[in-house]
Amino acid sequence: MGSPVDYVRKKYAPLQSKTLANALAHRIGKEFPRIGGPRILGLCAEMVLEVLARHIRPIEHVTHGQALWMAVRVDDPPGYRQSLTDVELVPVVLDVSTAQDVEARIQRVGAQERLRRKAVRLCEQAFAQGGLLSNCDLAELLCDHDSRVAAALVAHERKTGKLVPRRATVHDVGTGLTHKRIICHKRYAEGKDASKVARETYHSLEAVDRYLGQYDRVRHCRLHGMDAAQTAYALGCGVRLVDEYLAIDHELERGAGRRPSVAAAPPSRLDRQPSAQTIATSSRRTGQC
């Protein structure tokens, strides 16, 4: 004798299948019939829902003056010919307008200073949440031109000697003269070791080591009487990049009388002086400049 039929379960159990996950799985299977069976379709639907959960915030989590924005993930640096559609994004909640911003208007604080304060705050907030903003992100958020935003941030970095965490500095997207300058200045003018420089400039130790190595090679070529074009040819890089490092070197030399000597810091590449031919051969072998 068979088990009795549960008619209530038979009638109402199908309602449990009326879910967004199943609707997504059905649509994926309809649009891409060769993608796989029910298990694969279910996994695809779950991944879509996971992305949605990360990118949507309940309205009670965003207060007055805040905005939800998509930033590039800090630990997803750009690759060769990589477009923004290929990077991992992370949602961040930013304070676009605060009581302090309103007070600054009342106190007649200049527009450029208010722009600087907001841009620095938004960059630091995004970084604290694992994301990086670009100058164009800031221009959209602050209804200003990206060149004005960039100028405000560069002026802030030059004045304070501290990098603002954004794509141009952390992911090296852009010309990046400012962060090259600050990294070299902290190492050779302030005598800080590379690990401390990395922490203070939001860079990895490998990135800091690469910048210092580039600076050392350019400086050594200059000391051997090579001009920018000769140095660029020897190191296999662009003249513009060489000019940037030469400008940094001249600046460090001008301030040599009031800065600690490089020897006072932990041993660096400047203490090892290979020949110009060795530098050129090493640079071409590693592809670095």
Short mmCIF file of the C-alpha atoms (twelve columns), coordinates in Angstrom:
data_MODEL
# 
_entry.id   MODEL 
# 
loop_
_atom_site.group_PDB 
_atom_site.id 
_atom_site.type_symbol 
_atom_site.label_atom_id 
_atom_site.label_alt_id 
_atom_site.label_comp_id 
_atom_site.label_asym_id 
_atom_site.label_seq_id 
_atom_site.Cartn_x 
_atom_site.Cartn_y 
_atom_site.Cartn_z 
_atom_site.pdbx_PDB_model_num 
ATOM 1   C CA . MET A 1   0.000  0.000  0.000   1 
ATOM 2   C CA . GLY A 2   1.460  3.373  -1.008  1 
ATOM 3   C CA . SER A 3   2.000  6.327  1.289   1 
ATOM 4   C CA . PRO A 4   -0.855 8.820  1.499   1 
ATOM 5   C CA . VAL A 5   -0.670 11.843 -0.818  1 
ATOM 6   C CA . ASP A 6   -0.111 15.214 0.846   1 
ATOM 7   C CA . TYR A 7   -2.520 17.285 -1.233  1 
ATOM 8   C CA . VAL A 8   -1.672 20.520 0.573   1 
ATOM 9   C CA . ARG A 9   2.024  20.118 -0.294  1 
ATOM 10  C CA . LYS A 10  1.100  19.109 -3.839  1 
ATOM 11  C CA . LYS A 11  -0.953 22.258 -4.356  1 
ATOM 12  C CA . TYR A 12  1.222  24.816 -2.592  1 
ATOM 13  C CA . ALA A 13  4.799  23.535 -2.974  1 
ATOM 14  C CA . PRO A 14  5.133  24.961 -6.525  1 
ATOM 15  C CA . LEU A 15  4.787  28.462 -5.044  1 
ATOM 16  C CA . GLN A 16  8.248  27.998 -3.499  1 
ATOM 17  C CA . SER A 17  9.712  28.029 -6.997  1 
ATOM 18  C CA . LYS A 18  8.430  31.545 -7.688  1 
ATOM 19  C CA . THR A 19  11.750 33.226 -6.871  1 
ATOM 20  C CA . LEU A 20  13.950 35.781 -8.554  1 
ATOM 21  C CA . ALA A 21  16.734 33.184 -8.782  1 
ATOM 22  C CA . ASN A 22  14.542 30.803 -10.732 1 
ATOM 23  C CA . ALA A 23  13.294 33.621 -12.960 1 
ATOM 24  C CA . LEU A 24  16.903 34.563 -13.750 1 
ATOM 25  C CA . ALA A 25  17.845 30.932 -14.386 1 
ATOM 26  C CA . HIS A 26  14.894 30.545 -16.770 1 
ATOM 27  C CA . ARG A 27  15.820 33.726 -18.679 1 
ATOM 28  C CA . ILE A 28  19.488 32.717 -18.922 1 
ATOM 29  C CA . GLY A 29  18.515 29.294 -20.198 1 
ATOM 30  C CA . LYS A 30  16.174 30.842 -22.762 1 
ATOM 31  C CA . GLU A 31  18.713 33.365 -24.068 1 
ATOM 32  C CA . PHE A 32  21.696 31.007 -23.904 1 
ATOM 33  C CA . PRO A 33  20.297 27.489 -24.440 1 
ATOM 34  C CA . ARG A 34  23.725 25.850 -24.732 1 
ATOM 35  C CA . ILE A 35  25.139 27.223 -21.487 1 
ATOM 36  C CA . GLY A 36  24.281 24.124 -19.439 1 
ATOM 37  C CA . GLY A 37  21.669 22.271 -17.435 1 
ATOM 38  C CA . PRO A 38  19.576 23.312 -14.426 1 
ATOM 39  C CA . ARG A 39  22.518 23.232 -12.010 1 
ATOM 40  C CA . ILE A 40  24.663 25.563 -14.154 1 
ATOM 41  C CA . LEU A 41  21.699 27.870 -14.721 1 
ATOM 42  C CA . GLY A 42  21.085 27.986 -10.966 1 
ATOM 43  C CA . LEU A 43  24.729 28.866 -10.283 1 
ATOM 44  C CA . CYS A 44  24.625 31.636 -12.886 1 
ATOM 45  C CA . ALA A 45  21.486 33.072 -11.279 1 
ATOM 46  C CA . GLU A 46  23.132 32.982 -7.849  1 
ATOM 47  C CA . MET A 47  26.162 34.899 -9.138  1 
ATOM 48  C CA . VAL A 48  23.897 37.558 -10.650 1 
ATOM 49  C CA . LEU A 49  22.077 37.932 -7.339  1 
ATOM 50  C CA . GLU A 50  25.401 38.175 -5.501  1 
ATOM 51  C CA . VAL A 51  26.474 41.089 -7.703  1 
ATOM 52  C CA . LEU A 52  23.114 42.798 -7.186  1 
ATOM 53  C CA . ALA A 53  23.374 42.400 -3.411  1 
ATOM 54  C CA . ARG A 54  26.773 44.138 -3.406  1 
ATOM 55  C CA . HIS A 55  25.672 47.016 -5.620  1 
ATOM 56  C CA . ILE A 56  22.330 47.903 -4.052  1 
ATOM 57  C CA . ARG A 57  21.912 49.706 -0.761  1 
ATOM 58  C CA . PRO A 58  18.619 49.986 1.169   1 
ATOM 59  C CA . ILE A 59  17.367 53.565 1.270   1 
ATOM 60  C CA . GLU A 60  17.720 53.667 5.058   1 
ATOM 61  C CA . HIS A 61  21.495 53.140 4.640   1 
ATOM 62  C CA . VAL A 62  21.915 56.343 2.596   1 
ATOM 63  C CA . THR A 63  21.185 59.584 4.431   1 
ATOM 64  C CA . HIS A 64  20.635 63.155 3.268   1 
ATOM 65  C CA . GLY A 65  23.654 64.523 1.416   1 
ATOM 66  C CA . GLN A 66  25.090 61.099 0.603   1 
ATOM 67  C CA . ALA A 67  25.361 59.312 -2.712  1 
ATOM 68  C CA . LEU A 68  25.980 55.721 -3.773  1 
ATOM 69  C CA . TRP A 69  28.787 55.548 -6.324  1 
ATOM 70  C CA . MET A 70  30.655 52.782 -8.111  1 
ATOM 71  C CA . ALA A 71  34.416 52.928 -7.527  1 
ATOM 72  C CA . VAL A 72  37.224 50.764 -8.876  1 
ATOM 73  C CA . ARG A 73  38.346 48.164 -6.370  1 
ATOM 74  C CA . VAL A 74  41.644 49.049 -4.687  1 
ATOM 75  C CA . ASP A 75  43.219 45.626 -5.226  1 
ATOM 76  C CA . ASP A 76  42.303 45.462 -8.936  1 
ATOM 77  C CA . PRO A 77  45.065 47.443 -10.697 1 
ATOM 78  C CA . PRO A 78  44.742 48.194 -14.412 1 
ATOM 79  C CA . GLY A 79  46.220 45.894 -17.020 1 
ATOM 80  C CA . TYR A 80  47.453 46.379 -20.567 1 
ATOM 81  C CA . ARG A 81  44.658 47.747 -22.786 1 
ATOM 82  C CA . GLN A 82  42.145 47.129 -20.026 1 
ATOM 83  C CA . SER A 83  38.920 49.091 -20.219 1 
ATOM 84  C CA . LEU A 84  36.733 50.060 -17.296 1 
ATOM 85  C CA . THR A 85  34.266 47.323 -18.204 1 
ATOM 86  C CA . ASP A 86  36.961 44.767 -17.375 1 
ATOM 87  C CA . VAL A 87  37.736 45.968 -13.829 1 
ATOM 88  C CA . GLU A 88  36.044 45.002 -10.590 1 
ATOM 89  C CA . LEU A 89  33.818 47.704 -9.132  1 
ATOM 90  C CA . VAL A 90  32.792 48.250 -5.532  1 
ATOM 91  C CA . PRO A 91  29.874 50.404 -4.298  1 
ATOM 92  C CA . VAL A 92  30.806 53.207 -1.899  1 
ATOM 93  C CA . VAL A 93  28.633 55.661 0.019   1 
ATOM 94  C CA . LEU A 94  30.033 59.203 -0.140  1 
ATOM 95  C CA . ASP A 95  29.226 62.401 1.758   1 
ATOM 96  C CA . VAL A 96  28.656 64.731 -1.190  1 
ATOM 97  C CA . SER A 97  27.266 67.523 0.990   1 
ATOM 98  C CA . THR A 98  27.743 67.960 4.738   1 
ATOM 99  C CA . ALA A 99  26.936 70.577 7.357   1 
ATOM 100 C CA . GLN A 100 30.592 71.660 7.208   1 
ATOM 101 C CA . ASP A 101 30.251 72.291 3.466   1 
ATOM 102 C CA . VAL A 102 27.259 74.552 4.053   1 
ATOM 103 C CA . GLU A 103 29.106 76.379 6.820   1 
ATOM 104 C CA . ALA A 104 32.059 76.940 4.490   1 
ATOM 105 C CA . ARG A 105 29.731 78.700 2.050   1 
ATOM 106 C CA . ILE A 106 28.321 80.857 4.832   1 
ATOM 107 C CA . GLN A 107 31.859 81.787 5.903   1 
ATOM 108 C CA . ARG A 108 32.653 82.836 2.299   1 
ATOM 109 C CA . VAL A 109 35.356 80.199 1.846   1 
ATOM 110 C CA . GLY A 110 36.686 80.342 -1.721  1 
ATOM 111 C CA . ALA A 111 35.320 77.982 -4.354  1 
ATOM 112 C CA . GLN A 112 38.715 76.386 -5.025  1 
ATOM 113 C CA . GLU A 113 39.271 75.673 -1.325  1 
ATOM 114 C CA . ARG A 114 35.799 74.157 -0.961  1 
ATOM 115 C CA . LEU A 115 36.460 72.016 -4.039  1 
ATOM 116 C CA . ARG A 116 39.746 70.827 -2.531  1 
ATOM 117 C CA . ARG A 117 38.146 69.872 0.782   1 
ATOM 118 C CA . LYS A 118 35.340 67.939 -0.869  1 
ATOM 119 C CA . ALA A 119 37.603 66.130 -3.347  1 
ATOM 120 C CA . VAL A 120 40.020 65.017 -0.623  1 
ATOM 121 C CA . ARG A 121 37.141 63.854 1.600   1 
ATOM 122 C CA . LEU A 122 35.464 61.839 -1.140  1 
ATOM 123 C CA . CYS A 123 38.729 60.146 -2.135  1 
ATOM 124 C CA . GLU A 124 39.506 59.185 1.455   1 
ATOM 125 C CA . GLN A 125 35.968 57.908 2.070   1 
ATOM 126 C CA . ALA A 126 36.035 55.770 -1.081  1 
ATOM 127 C CA . PHE A 127 39.466 54.376 -0.174  1 
ATOM 128 C CA . ALA A 128 38.285 53.491 3.342   1 
ATOM 129 C CA . GLN A 129 35.517 51.413 1.711   1 
ATOM 130 C CA . GLY A 130 37.918 49.616 -0.620  1 
ATOM 131 C CA . GLY A 131 37.401 51.766 -3.724  1 
ATOM 132 C CA . LEU A 132 39.255 54.369 -5.766  1 
ATOM 133 C CA . LEU A 133 37.794 57.391 -7.550  1 
ATOM 134 C CA . SER A 134 39.167 59.037 -10.660 1 
ATOM 135 C CA . ASN A 135 39.246 62.749 -11.423 1 
ATOM 136 C CA . CYS A 136 36.287 62.239 -13.755 1 
ATOM 137 C CA . ASP A 137 34.324 60.558 -10.948 1 
ATOM 138 C CA . LEU A 138 34.981 63.568 -8.753  1 
ATOM 139 C CA . ALA A 139 34.073 65.970 -11.561 1 
ATOM 140 C CA . GLU A 140 30.667 64.300 -11.933 1 
ATOM 141 C CA . LEU A 141 30.033 64.173 -8.198  1 
ATOM 142 C CA . LEU A 142 31.089 67.790 -7.619  1 
ATOM 143 C CA . CYS A 143 29.700 69.248 -10.889 1 
ATOM 144 C CA . ASP A 144 33.067 70.676 -11.872 1 
ATOM 145 C CA . HIS A 145 35.691 70.133 -14.560 1 
ATOM 146 C CA . ASP A 146 38.133 67.277 -14.096 1 
ATOM 147 C CA . SER A 147 41.117 69.565 -14.782 1 
ATOM 148 C CA . ARG A 148 40.092 71.818 -11.897 1 
ATOM 149 C CA . VAL A 149 39.674 68.812 -9.632  1 
ATOM 150 C CA . ALA A 150 43.095 67.494 -10.636 1 
ATOM 151 C CA . ALA A 151 44.718 70.885 -10.049 1 
ATOM 152 C CA . ALA A 152 43.152 71.151 -6.580  1 
ATOM 153 C CA . LEU A 153 44.352 67.679 -5.578  1 
ATOM 154 C CA . VAL A 154 47.857 68.176 -6.957  1 
ATOM 155 C CA . ALA A 155 48.160 71.497 -5.083  1 
ATOM 156 C CA . HIS A 156 47.015 69.763 -1.897  1 
ATOM 157 C CA . GLU A 157 49.577 66.978 -2.350  1 
ATOM 158 C CA . ARG A 158 52.411 69.399 -3.016  1 
ATOM 159 C CA . LYS A 159 51.487 71.512 -0.012  1 
ATOM 160 C CA . THR A 160 51.020 68.674 2.473   1 
ATOM 161 C CA . GLY A 161 53.482 66.152 1.037   1 
ATOM 162 C CA . LYS A 162 50.799 63.472 1.397   1 
ATOM 163 C CA . LEU A 163 49.153 61.615 -1.452  1 
ATOM 164 C CA . VAL A 164 45.392 61.578 -1.854  1 
ATOM 165 C CA . PRO A 165 44.292 57.972 -2.533  1 
ATOM 166 C CA . ARG A 166 42.743 57.873 -6.003  1 
ATOM 167 C CA . ARG A 167 43.274 56.012 -9.259  1 
ATOM 168 C CA . ALA A 168 45.952 58.415 -10.489 1 
ATOM 169 C CA . THR A 169 48.138 57.766 -7.436  1 
ATOM 170 C CA . VAL A 170 47.356 54.244 -6.250  1 
ATOM 171 C CA . HIS A 171 46.824 52.607 -9.664  1 
ATOM 172 C CA . ASP A 172 49.223 54.935 -11.509 1 
ATOM 173 C CA . VAL A 173 46.556 55.965 -14.013 1 
ATOM 174 C CA . GLY A 174 47.641 59.299 -15.477 1 
ATOM 175 C CA . THR A 175 50.898 61.246 -15.625 1 
ATOM 176 C CA . GLY A 176 51.603 60.644 -11.948 1 
ATOM 177 C CA . LEU A 177 54.453 63.160 -11.548 1 
ATOM 178 C CA . THR A 178 53.198 64.146 -8.117  1 
ATOM 179 C CA . HIS A 179 53.341 60.702 -6.572  1 
ATOM 180 C CA . LYS A 180 56.749 60.010 -8.137  1 
ATOM 181 C CA . ARG A 181 57.986 63.225 -6.579  1 
ATOM 182 C CA . ILE A 182 56.492 62.514 -3.155  1 
ATOM 183 C CA . ILE A 183 57.820 58.939 -3.055  1 
ATOM 184 C CA . CYS A 184 61.346 60.027 -3.975  1 
ATOM 185 C CA . HIS A 185 61.203 62.988 -1.594  1 
ATOM 186 C CA . LYS A 186 60.107 60.851 1.344   1 
ATOM 187 C CA . ARG A 187 62.864 58.334 0.670   1 
ATOM 188 C CA . TYR A 188 65.814 60.565 -0.129  1 
ATOM 189 C CA . ALA A 189 64.952 63.934 1.442   1 
ATOM 190 C CA . GLU A 190 63.252 62.687 4.605   1 
ATOM 191 C CA . GLY A 191 65.334 59.525 4.929   1 
ATOM 192 C CA . LYS A 192 62.382 57.156 5.392   1 
ATOM 193 C CA . ASP A 193 62.692 53.488 4.529   1 
ATOM 194 C CA . ALA A 194 60.745 52.048 1.612   1 
ATOM 195 C CA . SER A 195 58.177 50.207 3.754   1 
ATOM 196 C CA . LYS A 196 57.216 53.416 5.571   1 
ATOM 197 C CA . VAL A 197 57.024 55.304 2.285   1 
ATOM 198 C CA . ALA A 198 54.705 52.605 0.934   1 
ATOM 199 C CA . ARG A 199 52.346 52.962 3.898   1 
ATOM 200 C CA . GLU A 200 52.275 56.753 3.712   1 
ATOM 201 C CA . THR A 201 51.665 56.895 -0.042  1 
ATOM 202 C CA . TYR A 202 49.075 54.070 -0.320  1 
ATOM 203 C CA . HIS A 203 51.423 52.096 -2.587  1 
ATOM 204 C CA . SER A 204 52.665 48.542 -2.400  1 
ATOM 205 C CA . LEU A 205 56.281 47.990 -1.431  1 
ATOM 206 C CA . GLU A 206 56.938 46.617 -4.922  1 
ATOM 207 C CA . ALA A 207 55.595 49.804 -6.539  1 
ATOM 208 C CA . VAL A 208 57.710 52.036 -4.302  1 
ATOM 209 C CA . ASP A 209 60.772 49.918 -5.038  1 
ATOM 210 C CA . ARG A 210 60.065 50.256 -8.781  1 
ATOM 211 C CA . TYR A 211 59.807 54.054 -8.600  1 
ATOM 212 C CA . LEU A 212 63.010 54.360 -6.588  1 
ATOM 213 C CA . GLY A 213 64.798 52.063 -9.018  1 
ATOM 214 C CA . GLN A 214 63.642 54.164 -11.956 1 
ATOM 215 C CA . TYR A 215 64.851 57.312 -10.247 1 
ATOM 216 C CA . ASP A 216 68.244 55.739 -9.423  1 
ATOM 217 C CA . ARG A 217 68.845 54.640 -13.009 1 
ATOM 218 C CA . VAL A 218 67.961 58.042 -14.464 1 
ATOM 219 C CA . ARG A 219 70.088 59.832 -11.883 1 
ATOM 220 C CA . HIS A 220 73.057 57.576 -12.524 1 
ATOM 221 C CA . CYS A 221 72.868 58.202 -16.262 1 
ATOM 222 C CA . ARG A 222 72.793 61.947 -15.635 1 
ATOM 223 C CA . LEU A 223 75.869 61.701 -13.415 1 
ATOM 224 C CA . HIS A 224 77.635 59.975 -16.316 1 
ATOM 225 C CA . GLY A 225 76.942 62.983 -18.548 1 
ATOM 226 C CA . MET A 226 74.049 61.519 -20.535 1 
ATOM 227 C CA . ASP A 227 71.247 63.843 -21.648 1 
ATOM 228 C CA . ALA A 228 67.532 62.976 -21.549 1 
ATOM 229 C CA . ALA A 229 67.448 61.477 -25.058 1 
ATOM 230 C CA . GLN A 230 70.513 59.306 -24.431 1 
ATOM 231 C CA . THR A 231 69.126 58.178 -21.084 1 
ATOM 232 C CA . ALA A 232 65.778 57.289 -22.628 1 
ATOM 233 C CA . TYR A 233 67.513 55.238 -25.318 1 
ATOM 234 C CA . ALA A 234 69.769 53.464 -22.814 1 
ATOM 235 C CA . LEU A 235 66.900 52.602 -20.476 1 
ATOM 236 C CA . GLY A 236 64.359 51.836 -23.184 1 
ATOM 237 C CA . CYS A 237 61.727 54.330 -22.059 1 
ATOM 238 C CA . GLY A 238 60.258 57.667 -23.117 1 
ATOM 239 C CA . VAL A 239 62.036 61.016 -22.933 1 
ATOM 240 C CA . ARG A 240 59.069 62.489 -21.082 1 
ATOM 241 C CA . LEU A 241 59.435 59.960 -18.263 1 
ATOM 242 C CA . VAL A 242 63.158 60.705 -18.033 1 
ATOM 243 C CA . ASP A 243 62.420 64.439 -17.862 1 
ATOM 244 C CA . GLU A 244 60.051 63.831 -14.949 1 
ATOM 245 C CA . TYR A 245 62.717 62.016 -12.965 1 
ATOM 246 C CA . LEU A 246 65.350 64.613 -13.877 1 
ATOM 247 C CA . ALA A 247 63.054 67.330 -12.523 1 
ATOM 248 C CA . ILE A 248 62.701 65.363 -9.292  1 
ATOM 249 C CA . ASP A 249 66.480 64.904 -9.091  1 
ATOM 250 C CA . HIS A 250 67.127 68.641 -9.588  1 
ATOM 251 C CA . GLU A 251 64.582 69.451 -6.898  1 
ATOM 252 C CA . LEU A 252 66.203 67.029 -4.447  1 
ATOM 253 C CA . GLU A 253 69.646 68.459 -5.174  1 
ATOM 254 C CA . ARG A 254 68.444 72.022 -4.604  1 
ATOM 255 C CA . GLY A 255 67.194 71.003 -1.191  1 
ATOM 256 C CA . ALA A 256 70.262 68.915 -0.339  1 
ATOM 257 C CA . GLY A 257 71.557 71.521 2.085   1 
ATOM 258 C CA . ARG A 258 68.519 71.258 4.342   1 
ATOM 259 C CA . ARG A 259 67.663 67.568 4.068   1 
ATOM 260 C CA . PRO A 260 69.137 64.461 5.690   1 
ATOM 261 C CA . SER A 261 71.657 62.630 3.577   1 
ATOM 262 C CA . VAL A 262 70.641 59.486 1.752   1 
ATOM 263 C CA . ALA A 263 73.348 57.603 3.620   1 
ATOM 264 C CA . ALA A 264 71.496 58.261 6.875   1 
ATOM 265 C CA . ALA A 265 68.595 56.188 5.617   1 
ATOM 266 C CA . PRO A 266 68.697 52.404 5.114   1 
ATOM 267 C CA . PRO A 267 71.010 51.393 2.221   1 
ATOM 268 C CA . SER A 268 69.567 52.228 -1.182  1 
ATOM 269 C CA . ARG A 269 70.455 51.714 -4.799  1 
ATOM 270 C CA . LEU A 270 72.243 55.074 -4.816  1 
ATOM 271 C CA . ASP A 271 74.908 53.445 -2.669  1 
ATOM 272 C CA . ARG A 272 75.568 50.964 -5.474  1 
ATOM 273 C CA . GLN A 273 76.887 52.607 -8.652  1 
ATOM 274 C CA . PRO A 274 76.822 50.188 -11.623 1 
ATOM 275 C CA . SER A 275 78.051 51.321 -15.004 1 
ATOM 276 C CA . ALA A 276 75.739 52.976 -17.531 1 
ATOM 277 C CA . GLN A 277 76.101 49.909 -19.775 1 
ATOM 278 C CA . THR A 278 75.013 47.646 -16.906 1 
ATOM 279 C CA . ILE A 279 71.974 49.845 -16.244 1 
ATOM 280 C CA . ALA A 280 70.948 49.803 -19.910 1 
ATOM 281 C CA . THR A 281 71.357 46.037 -20.164 1 
ATOM 282 C CA . SER A 282 69.400 45.454 -16.942 1 
ATOM 283 C CA . SER A 283 66.592 47.807 -17.989 1 
ATOM 284 C CA . ARG A 284 66.146 46.127 -21.361 1 
ATOM 285 C CA . ARG A 285 66.171 42.696 -19.732 1 
ATOM 286 C CA . THR A 286 63.522 43.572 -17.112 1 
ATOM 287 C CA . GLY A 287 61.512 45.952 -19.321 1 
ATOM 288 C CA . GLN A 288 61.436 48.564 -16.546 1 
ATOM 289 C CA . CYS A 289 62.130 52.254 -16.702 1 
# 
